[in-house]
Amino acid sequence: MFKGLIGRKVGMTQIFDDNGIARPVTVIEAGPCYVTQIKTKENDGYSSVQIGFEEVKPKRLTRGQMGHLERNNLPPLRILREFRTKSPGVAEGDALDVAIFEAGERVDVVGVSKGKGFAGVVKRHHFGGGPATHGQSDRQRAPGSMGAGTTPGRIFKGKPGPGRMGNERVTSSNVRVVLVDPERNLIAVDGSVPGPKGGMVVIKAARKH
């Protein structure tokens, strides 16, 4: 059966396990989500389930977006995401909440990491930097020479260097579900997940076990 939710990161806290050990967990407010569309290989070339999350005022959406949701009598939803799946097990218009997951289950949490702005190579790629002595005055955190001589006479594409750091799609793989609270639409997972407080995250069944 299809397992996937969209939510927002609430923050981190700790939970004491059965042995009295404090475990850091991330609390996520996930759902209720609605199945807005089911794509099939026959009609669309691939199989997936599209779900929506976070109700908004109708004026926040375009007519096309409203028409897409009104086909199944769904409320205006801010966020739509697709999940690839071979066997959906759900129908358009269905509501999904955190009860589809259970404690102890393994999931993947996808989010956008915090943006750090422009960063140098030491912070961004953990370069060692130059020597701290032998007369150097301003080369300690510099990348140093990265040329390759006459052949090829240029820097290859993809070479690590300074630039924008963070603000990238990141997946926390195979994290354990610690707590499920359907009454408050909360789910807690072991450890940290990408993104700031209030950031949007996607929760889906783990691909790697």
Steps between C-alpha positions, in 0.01 A plus 500: 500500500608858429673676792588865465425831672588869474563696818684780673789466742397611849840465668715267706453361850591183687314185598607250765497139378418187699855492639481859625736632231418841350460478123504815283197512271353737243128574521315547170143618453391284207160494334219478461589455134259431215548283192459751217592279202604145416716459190519167318746358250226465238390866513812686616793270422582435866325417828482750784276649767466877535401633842423848629562668835422823689167666434507863385254766385370436146638835380852367562461250214454538125185387322688203356614390845148541641349301212753223555392469866127550445486189280501297824325759720822580684575823691757752369845354574827690493749216437478211252761224475527176304614163634606224261328171587404183317202406719317810632228332706325839535237690300475863394341708775624278785636668815830381648640566847791385717313180590634343177837477679575321826773524763809299414448535125781633277437804279682747275457871580568745216544874556694807390807570713560836667663756273844614622569762234838536326767285666867429437656162430601430861144533629326368188721203405722456810823590318808487720615849405859620468780473755471707816864602485794543256421864441139468379280793595169445323498144357384297801139462380566542128441219246853519359598411145258273314623539144619202297780644284502520122291183470205539534566865577168556674300410812272202457129557558391394848828590670427589867534871563343789689134578436148481636468250783183326611145556369510160329266202494623252763366157598539346845486131414371211706412695814286332765151617595496545878153640566170533311222728631199498260293728725745788460634396155851462643772251417843485666804347334839407644772763459500807278339573164597766245364853504406774748208506741184542297668362190307264274600133504383187320474170686493172308574133552873429517660378176802345674466266797 
